[in-house]
Amino acid sequence: MTWSLMRALRNIVIAFSAILFITTPVLADKSLRIGVPSLPSYLGTPYGGLVVPALLPALAIYDPIVTFNADGEVVPALAMSWEMTSPTLWRFKLREGVRFSNGEPFNAAAAAAAVNYLASEAGLLEVVAQLVSDVTKATAIDAMTLDIETDAPNVLLPRRLAGVRIPAPGHWRKLGRQQFSRHPIGTGPYAVKEWTASKVTLQASETSWRRPIIDRVEILEVPDLNARVQALRTSAIDVAFDIGPEDRPLIESAGGSLSVRRTGRVQTVTFVSNKPSPVADVRVRQALNYAVNKQRIVDVLLGGTTTPATQGAVQHAFGFDPSLQAYLYDPLRARALLKDAGYADGFEILLSFAPGIMAADEAFYQQVASDLRAVGVKVEIETATFAQQISRIRTGGWPGLGFGMDFNNMPPLDALWSLRVHSCLWSAPWHCRPDWTPLMRAAETATSVEERLKLTRQLLKLYHDEPSGIFLWEMPGLDGVARRVVNYAPGLGTLNFDTIDVAL
């Protein structure tokens, strides 16, 4: 079936969908309704996740210690300034006059409690704890001065803290983690009014230092992509997260628009190369990079919303090397490399991926497989659930030699952060080069930003020249936005909840 026919059939499904999106009428006040594929399984804890859209409720409820501007530079949030006072000590001056939505004051003790919890034995189980894995202690020096000690130099520690959001410490102590996740309290622009299995209702916080324009936000779980598009077209929701580029005409015909969101992630097909197999040979991995026509997939299936990746870092990440070039589409060179590696007749490979993680992923994986088959590599595709994929990433047990994966530079917007995942340092490595590990450790503990940048770029070049997988493109987040939404301007891994507006 051609892609154009698939797209036409999909549009018919949307137009005559049997899925009825039941909702109340849009109210004539400052309200915003956002449809997402799923709500976070970890509920309202600030420590359960790192990526949008599951992170959306936390972005509205909490504030991080620092954040990023549109150019990827670290800028103040709950911390106003910071300095490295010794090789293993950072001092942060915090924002004054901030209160949690329950009235508790935000201060250095609150920030220290959050960081020390993540560094504790109990906190190590949290997903966000990996951001502060080198932190030994956080100390409130005075009401608005926070010291954070690390076990080795970390010149980019503030970047790591962009993913650490601060809960109300008294409320946390009173309820404990489990109950707190059902009744979260932060300093962000919104407070939770109601949390159900399929909807989070947020009310503007009277105490927030960045008071929002909109009175109420509802984040609704709408797992089916077609249903999200239809809900947007019928004004049942105002923003539809993670839709496809082929939905643009439908959305624009209803007066809306397609917004391209920077996710901070590089999409790849990653190989299990640390055991004997064809993909253990670097020539094979290079060949498969040359075999895929990435630009054509970007143009046809992703609507030209991104560009082919040149490396395991997005353009705004620390360490990104502008001198590296994307692998060109060259099937003749791919076949020559395969022959040189002893696979002139190709080989068989099983690729697994979890559909629905990003726009058009089922279609582009099929096209990747088609391009590989054209150079003699017989590809079988297995779909998995998102939970299965995450479990395999953390513990191994891959059924084949390849899987859909990314180099996720978020939340610290640091290339080294994602390279570490694709290395011997990962708990269940799929690509392990022991001779690269000393360079990675040297980069992590560099005592100057200049040295850290130089070593990170050396690593990015190694991963480019001897790839761990097929570098595809910088992953776009595509959102449908209704005409009445004003100033929808997602940042790098975040959403501007405090400045979004709606026309009544």
Phi and psi in degrees as a GROMACS rama.xvg file:
@    title "Ramachandran Plot"
@    xaxis  label "Phi"
@    yaxis  label "Psi"
@TYPE xy
-72.3713  158.134  THR-2
-64.421  -37.4535  TRP-3
-63.4559  -38.4319  SER-4
-68.9927  -40.2503  LEU-5
-58.9152  -41.5855  MET-6
-67.1999  -40.603  ARG-7
-63.8693  -44.1882  ALA-8
-63.6552  -37.6515  LEU-9
-65.3113  -38.9743  ARG-10
-63.8752  -36.131  ASN-11
-64.9601  -40.5965  ILE-12
-60.3959  -42.0175  VAL-13
-64.3373  -45.4066  ILE-14
-64.4835  -35.0461  ALA-15
-118.016  32.6009  PHE-16
-59.2476  137.152  SER-17
-83.053  -8.52733  ALA-18
-77.939  120.4  ILE-19
-99.5546  116.345  LEU-20
-87.6453  99.0956  PHE-21
-83.9481  125.738  ILE-22
-154.758  166.237  THR-23
-81.743  158.563  THR-24
-62.6586  154.038  PRO-25
-65.0847  129.227  VAL-26
-86.7179  152.115  LEU-27
-87.4479  47.1681  ALA-28
-132.683  -174.982  ASP-29
-78.5798  86.4398  LYS-30
-131.946  149.167  SER-31
-134.724  133.04  LEU-32
-119.394  124.19  ARG-33
-116.042  126.546  ILE-34
-98.5689  127.114  GLY-35
-126.28  157.03  VAL-36
-61.1041  -35.3163  PRO-37
-159.581  152.166  SER-38
-88.4202  157.513  LEU-39
-66.6515  132.738  PRO-40
-66.9812  -22.821  SER-41
-87.654  8.37159  TYR-42
58.2553  -133.078  LEU-43
-98.9006  11.0304  GLY-44
-65.2678  143.019  THR-45
-79.0625  -3.05482  PRO-46
-109.253  7.42448  TYR-47
-91.322  -16.6854  GLY-48
-154.421  169.177  GLY-49
-128.081  -11.2319  LEU-50
-128.073  150.954  VAL-51
-80.473  143.868  VAL-52
-94.6383  -8.00479  PRO-53
-59.1865  -25.8566  ALA-54
-80.7978  -7.21484  LEU-55
-52.5759  -51.0483  LEU-56
-56.234  -41.2196  PRO-57
-64.7247  -34.4125  ALA-58
-64.8836  -29.0294  LEU-59
-84.6935  -31.6921  ALA-60
-86.5413  -35.7089  ILE-61
-117.439  169.017  TYR-62
-122.048  144.746  ASP-63
-86.1731  172.01  PRO-64
-70.4914  -42.4917  ILE-65
-135.405  171.525  VAL-66
-145.894  -173.814  THR-67
-119.395  146.964  PHE-68
-88.8303  -176.442  ASN-69
-64.2168  -20.5546  ALA-70
-93.9177  4.90391  ASP-71
81.9209  15.8445  GLY-72
-90.8909  142.727  GLU-73
-72.1765  128.761  VAL-74
-133.504  162.122  VAL-75
-62.5395  148.577  PRO-76
-135.868  -103.455  ALA-77
-75.6375  -22.6854  LEU-78
-99.6748  137.027  ALA-79
-94.3771  -30.4589  MET-80
-155.856  163.715  SER-81
-158.803  153.65  TRP-82
-153.411  150.036  GLU-83
-89.6982  105.091  MET-84
-86.5334  -16.9353  THR-85
-155.519  170.551  SER-86
-56.9083  -23.8565  PRO-87
-124.937  21.3374  THR-88
-138.943  126.742  LEU-89
-112.976  140.448  TRP-90
-118.424  130.062  ARG-91
-117.945  131.626  PHE-92
-97.988  122.354  LYS-93
-95.3288  159.968  LEU-94
-71.2696  131.718  ARG-95
-89.5164  156.442  GLU-96
78.9601  12.9621  GLY-97
-92.6567  137.961  VAL-98
-128.868  150.087  ARG-99
-73.8481  162.396  PHE-100
-67.9552  -13.4431  SER-101
-95.6696  6.42019  ASN-102
97.1202  -12.1628  GLY-103
-61.9645  142.318  GLU-104
-78.3517  140.994  PRO-105
-85.8488  132.921  PHE-106
-155.306  -174.837  ASN-107
-64.2673  -32.7455  ALA-108
-64.7484  -37.9088  ALA-109
-65.887  -43.809  ALA-110
-66.0836  -41.1842  ALA-111
-63.5263  -39.1028  ALA-112
-60.3907  -41.5684  ALA-113
-66.0315  -48.0184  ALA-114
-65.892  -42.0106  VAL-115
-67.135  -33.7112  ASN-116
-62.6908  -45.9021  TYR-117
-65.469  -27.4763  LEU-118
-87.0619  -5.12375  ALA-119
-84.5911  170.055  SER-120
-61.045  -41.8415  GLU-121
-67.5745  -40.3109  ALA-122
-71.2037  -21.0008  GLY-123
-61.6141  -19.1274  LEU-124
-76.6795  -14.8105  LEU-125
-77.1941  144.243  GLU-126
-59.3303  -41.4687  VAL-127
-69.3834  -17.7076  VAL-128
-60.1223  -26.5421  ALA-129
-62.8096  -21.5309  GLN-130
-68.3337  -27.0079  LEU-131
-121.594  34.5438  VAL-132
-64.1924  -20.9378  SER-133
-98.8459  3.14689  ASP-134
-81.0778  132.282  VAL-135
-100.204  -31.3304  THR-136
-167.596  143.478  LYS-137
-117.352  138.191  ALA-138
-133.792  134.075  THR-139
-84.1552  107.715  ALA-140
-74.3765  -42.8381  ILE-141
-148.712  -168.345  ASP-142
-56.4816  -36.8326  ALA-143
-125.286  21.9292  MET-144
-123.281  124.104  THR-145
-119.698  127.899  LEU-146
-105.977  136.764  ASP-147
-126.774  122.979  ILE-148
-101.431  142.846  GLU-149
-121.678  159.66  THR-150
-81.114  -8.91743  ASP-151
-154.522  163.52  ALA-152
-57.6594  138.438  PRO-153
-142.517  93.1409  ASN-154
-72.7583  -10.4138  VAL-155
-112.842  22.3838  LEU-156
-53.8546  -41.9464  LEU-157
-55.0712  -36.2561  PRO-158
-61.7528  -39.9148  ARG-159
-61.8375  -34.2538  ARG-160
-75.3209  -6.1576  LEU-161
-64.7878  -19.9251  ALA-162
-100.255  3.64136  GLY-163
-101.74  111.59  VAL-164
-106.343  144.385  ARG-165
-103.045  120.525  ILE-166
-88.3054  163.528  PRO-167
-67.9731  116.98  ALA-168
-66.1284  -40.0654  PRO-169
-64.6742  -42.8249  GLY-170
-63.6001  -39.6868  HIS-171
-63.4794  -46.3038  TRP-172
-63.8156  -38.326  ARG-173
-68.6897  -42.5808  LYS-174
-93.8974  -28.9616  LEU-175
81.5568  163.99  GLY-176
-58.6247  -47.3027  ARG-177
-62.4591  -48.8158  GLN-178
-72.9608  -32.4102  GLN-179
-59.8607  -38.6956  PHE-180
-62.7951  -21.9006  SER-181
-91.1264  -17.6746  ARG-182
-136.039  64.5277  HIS-183
-73.7336  147.82  PRO-184
-134.573  126.932  ILE-185
-138.84  -169.08  GLY-186
-102.775  4.21214  THR-187
-69.8258  -179.802  GLY-188
-69.1763  -15.2993  PRO-189
-130.74  151.891  TYR-190
-117.657  151.054  ALA-191
-75.7798  126.268  VAL-192
-95.5828  -40.2942  LYS-193
-155.208  140.957  GLU-194
-131.402  113.043  TRP-195
-117.559  -178.729  THR-196
-64.7909  -25.4222  ALA-197
-123.977  1.04998  SER-198
-154.716  138.579  LYS-199
-114.888  121.773  VAL-200
-104.375  124.584  THR-201
-117.307  138.105  LEU-202
-114.864  141.912  GLN-203
-54.9154  131.99  ALA-204
-81.5748  127.065  SER-205
-69.474  -21.8259  GLU-206
-100.271  -4.85801  THR-207
-66.8264  139.873  SER-208
-74.9553  -13.4674  TRP-209
-124.97  70.858  ARG-210
-58.0427  128.462  ARG-211
-77.1059  166.105  PRO-212
-84.7417  -35.8867  ILE-213
-87.1158  138.755  ILE-214
-74.8853  -37.1633  ASP-215
-143.937  139.575  ARG-216
-126.34  134.127  VAL-217
-116.704  127.534  GLU-218
-109.026  115.289  ILE-219
-111.75  137.144  LEU-220
-81.1608  115.975  GLU-221
-130.816  86.553  VAL-222
-62.0236  -34.6241  PRO-223
-81.2669  125.561  ASP-224
-61.1537  -44.0986  LEU-225
-58.9661  -39.1104  ASN-226
-66.8403  -35.9138  ALA-227
-64.5327  -42.7305  ARG-228
-64.1931  -44.9609  VAL-229
-64.4107  -38.9621  GLN-230
-63.4324  -37.1862  ALA-231
-67.9649  -43.3513  LEU-232
-65.3469  -28.8923  ARG-233
-99.0125  10.8409  THR-234
67.5282  18.3892  SER-235
-73.8589  -28.7801  ALA-236
-133.222  163.573  ILE-237
-103.534  -25.821  ASP-238
-135.861  129.89  VAL-239
-112.194  110.142  ALA-240
-77.942  146.326  PHE-241
52.7906  68.385  ASP-242
-110.663  -175.104  ILE-243
-104.478  156.062  GLY-244
-62.708  -25.5861  PRO-245
-69.7067  -11.3084  GLU-246
-84.278  -8.28003  ASP-247
-53.7172  -49.5031  ARG-248
-59.8966  -39.6228  PRO-249
-63.5178  -42.2344  LEU-250
-69.413  -43.2892  ILE-251
-67.5227  -30.9005  GLU-252
-66.4117  -21.7391  SER-253
-96.2627  8.10807  ALA-254
91.9647  1.28295  GLY-255
-92.8939  -167.418  GLY-256
-147.352  162.035  SER-257
-102.154  123.306  LEU-258
-105.293  132.725  SER-259
-98.1339  118.628  VAL-260
-105.22  134.666  ARG-261
-81.028  121.598  ARG-262
-93.7618  -17.2038  THR-263
76.3567  21.7173  GLY-264
-128.811  143.197  ARG-265
-106.567  119.848  VAL-266
-76.2387  136.49  GLN-267
-141.207  164.04  THR-268
-104.088  115.19  VAL-269
-99.6786  145.572  THR-270
-110.047  146.941  PHE-271
-86.6405  91.0097  VAL-272
-105.256  5.43581  SER-273
-97.0608  21.7457  ASN-274
-144.18  157.848  LYS-275
-57.4806  123.767  PRO-276
-176.267  169.435  SER-277
-56.7357  -38.9555  PRO-278
-76.3131  -2.95881  VAL-279
-72.7308  -16.9764  ALA-280
-88.3193  123.592  ASP-281
-60.7747  -31.236  VAL-282
-63.9324  -35.1061  ARG-283
-67.3836  -44.196  VAL-284
-65.8948  -37.4537  ARG-285
-64.2117  -43.5192  GLN-286
-58.3374  -42.1399  ALA-287
-70.0832  -26.4954  LEU-288
-67.9468  -40.6683  ASN-289
-70.573  -23.432  TYR-290
-77.007  -20.479  ALA-291
-98.7243  126.542  VAL-292
-85.0031  82.8358  ASN-293
-67.0677  -39.2364  LYS-294
-62.8825  -39.8174  GLN-295
-63.9868  -41.1146  ARG-296
-64.7117  -42.413  ILE-297
-59.7655  -44.8625  VAL-298
-69.6386  -43.295  ASP-299
-88.3446  -47.1346  VAL-300
-94.7464  -24.3111  LEU-301
-110.697  12.0692  LEU-302
60.8013  25.2208  GLY-303
67.061  23.2641  GLY-304
-85.8813  -0.401697  THR-305
-152.114  -169.161  THR-306
-135.778  152.896  THR-307
-56.7859  143.169  PRO-308
-77.6742  143.371  ALA-309
-101.638  -14.7035  THR-310
-170.41  -179.664  GLN-311
-84.8015  35.8096  GLY-312
-146.29  144.084  ALA-313
-83.2611  163.951  VAL-314
-63.8602  -25.2364  GLN-315
-96.8641  2.75094  HIS-316
-78.7606  149.028  ALA-317
-64.2933  127.738  PHE-318
103.419  -16.5306  GLY-319
-50.7144  132.637  PHE-320
-109.313  107.262  ASP-321
-68.2861  -11.8381  PRO-322
-80.9398  -16.7177  SER-323
-77.5316  143.041  LEU-324
-116.22  150.149  GLN-325
-68.1085  148.861  ALA-326
-64.9023  126.298  TYR-327
-75.8746  156.795  LEU-328
-75.6359  113.382  TYR-329
-149.233  79.9971  ASP-330
-62.7795  -29.3962  PRO-331
-66.0297  -42.6306  LEU-332
-66.7117  -36.3035  ARG-333
-60.1683  -46.5726  ALA-334
-64.1494  -38.3749  ARG-335
-63.9611  -41.9337  ALA-336
-66.484  -40.0642  LEU-337
-62.7611  -41.969  LEU-338
-63.4414  -43.4307  LYS-339
-61.9505  -32.3443  ASP-340
-83.3269  -2.56291  ALA-341
94.1613  16.5684  GLY-342
-124.239  50.6631  TYR-343
-61.0018  -30.8436  ALA-344
-94.3372  10.6157  ASP-345
77.5636  -165.259  GLY-346
-161.436  174.353  PHE-347
-104.629  144.979  GLU-348
-147.59  141.791  ILE-349
-104.126  124.415  LEU-350
-110.727  134.849  LEU-351
-119.376  145.861  SER-352
-154.6  159.923  PHE-353
-101.98  110.173  ALA-354
-67.9705  152.126  PRO-355
92.217  2.63248  GLY-356
-74.67  -33.1274  ILE-357
-146.204  170.608  MET-358
-58.7538  135.97  ALA-359
59.1154  23.2651  ALA-360
-66.862  -37.8154  ASP-361
-60.9172  -43.374  GLU-362
-66.9939  -42.1308  ALA-363
-74.7841  -31.4067  PHE-364
-63.7317  -38.7193  TYR-365
-63.2846  -38.7384  GLN-366
-71.1121  -38.1559  GLN-367
-58.2357  -45.6815  VAL-368
-61.5351  -39.7304  ALA-369
-63.6297  -42.7319  SER-370
-63.5929  -39.45  ASP-371
-67.872  -38.8577  LEU-372
-62.3254  -30.9969  ARG-373
-66.3991  -19.4872  ALA-374
-106.445  13.7229  VAL-375
98.6173  1.74189  GLY-376
-92.3183  114.092  VAL-377
-83.7059  112.749  LYS-378
-106.597  130.225  VAL-379
-112.396  134.437  GLU-380
-108.05  130.83  ILE-381
-115.334  129.411  GLU-382
-93.3345  145.393  THR-383
-131.701  163.72  ALA-384
-77.3021  160.25  THR-385
-59.9861  -40.4184  PHE-386
-62.8596  -41.1387  ALA-387
-62.5809  -42.5485  GLN-388
-64.0182  -43.9555  GLN-389
-63.8064  -41.1108  ILE-390
-61.0997  -42.7389  SER-391
-67.084  -38.3552  ARG-392
-60.5178  -39.1252  ILE-393
-82.2598  -31.1065  ARG-394
-124.419  -8.7025  THR-395
91.0199  -153.527  GLY-396
80.3431  30.9038  GLY-397
-67.7273  134.064  TRP-398
-74.9231  -19.8515  PRO-399
-134.016  -156.42  GLY-400
-105.715  -1.34855  LEU-401
-148.259  154.588  GLY-402
-157.043  154.04  PHE-403
-71.0213  128.949  GLY-404
-154.76  175.919  MET-405
-140.636  166.906  ASP-406
-102.302  98.5001  PHE-407
-91.5366  106.527  ASN-408
-80.3366  -5.36784  ASN-409
-96.5566  155.063  MET-410
-87.2117  -10.0526  PRO-411
-79.6787  -4.63781  PRO-412
52.1528  52.3754  LEU-413
-134.347  123.264  ASP-414
-61.0713  -36.3486  ALA-415
-64.1824  -31.1917  LEU-416
-56.2096  -44.0854  TRP-417
-84.1592  -31.6681  SER-418
-60.3613  -35.8463  LEU-419
-60.0899  -35.288  ARG-420
-65.0671  -35.5615  VAL-421
-95.4186  49.465  HIS-422
-148.051  179.271  SER-423
-64.7343  -17.9475  CYS-424
-78.0206  -12.0014  LEU-425
-72.7893  150.45  TRP-426
-63.6489  -32.5354  SER-427
-132.769  73.6548  ALA-428
-67.1562  144.795  PRO-429
-111.558  -18.9072  TRP-430
-135.06  113.07  HIS-431
-131.528  115.761  CYS-432
-117.52  93.2026  ARG-433
-55.2599  -30.3887  PRO-434
-72.7513  -13.5996  ASP-435
-90.2363  -17.7572  TRP-436
-61.4159  -43.8137  THR-437
-58.6404  -37.7168  PRO-438
-65.8135  -38.8902  LEU-439
-65.2821  -43.0783  MET-440
-66.6232  -36.8531  ARG-441
-64.7923  -39.3607  ALA-442
-64.4137  -42.6508  ALA-443
-62.8267  -32.0045  GLU-444
-109.843  16.9177  THR-445
-57.7629  144.524  ALA-446
-95.7668  2.5315  THR-447
-141.271  152.688  SER-448
-64.2032  -36.6191  VAL-449
-63.9281  -42.567  GLU-450
-67.7554  -40.475  GLU-451
-60.2673  -43.0855  ARG-452
-63.7779  -44.7938  LEU-453
-62.1515  -45.374  LYS-454
-69.9438  -36.7436  LEU-455
-63.7751  -41.373  THR-456
-68.2437  -32.7206  ARG-457
-61.2368  -42.1094  GLN-458
-67.1137  -42.3404  LEU-459
-60.429  -37.3411  LEU-460
-67.5745  -40.4974  LYS-461
-59.568  -44.8242  LEU-462
-69.1417  -27.1283  TYR-463
-73.106  -47.9652  HIS-464
-73.8514  -33.2605  ASP-465
-123.246  71.101  GLU-466
-64.0009  146.105  PRO-467
-84.5901  -10.3376  SER-468
-167.712  -163.856  GLY-469
-95.5541  114.896  ILE-470
-73.1992  121.742  PHE-471
-100.528  -75.9577  LEU-472
-160.906  163.881  TRP-473
-69.6349  122.656  GLU-474
-70.6198  118.758  MET-475
-88.0121  145.561  PRO-476
-100.02  122.678  GLY-477
-111.301  121.766  LEU-478
-122.49  136.472  ASP-479
-86.8552  132.048  GLY-480
-126.519  126.215  VAL-481
-67.9561  156.394  ALA-482
-60.7958  -31.5212  ARG-483
-76.7761  -9.42352  ARG-484
-81.4819  129.546  VAL-485
-115.237  137.109  VAL-486
60.8506  48.066  ASN-487
-82.4314  105.685  TYR-488
-139.982  73.8714  ALA-489
-58.6563  141.558  PRO-490
-93.3692  -166.456  GLY-491
-74.6928  101.48  LEU-492
73.9171  17.2911  GLY-493
-146.122  176.761  THR-494
-135.13  138.627  LEU-495
-82.098  68.3771  ASN-496
-59.179  -28.4566  PHE-497
-83.0278  -15.2283  ASP-498
-118.323  -5.74408  THR-499
-65.6156  142.421  ILE-500
-134.751  165.69  ASP-501
-131.913  145.068  VAL-502
-86.3417  131.196  ALA-503
